[in-house]
């Protein structure tokens, strides 16, 4: 997953598992520069 921000480019490593640990998911969301609420908003709008 890649996200271009005005001041930097972020590349995230997303594990391919049937389930992700809550802490792993929260860490990925944080590395993406998002809040949990922003992620959930995007997730629920899909």
Secondary structure, 3 states (H helix, E strand, C coil): CEEECCCCEEECCCCCCCCCCHHHHHHHHHHCCCCHHHHHHHHHCC
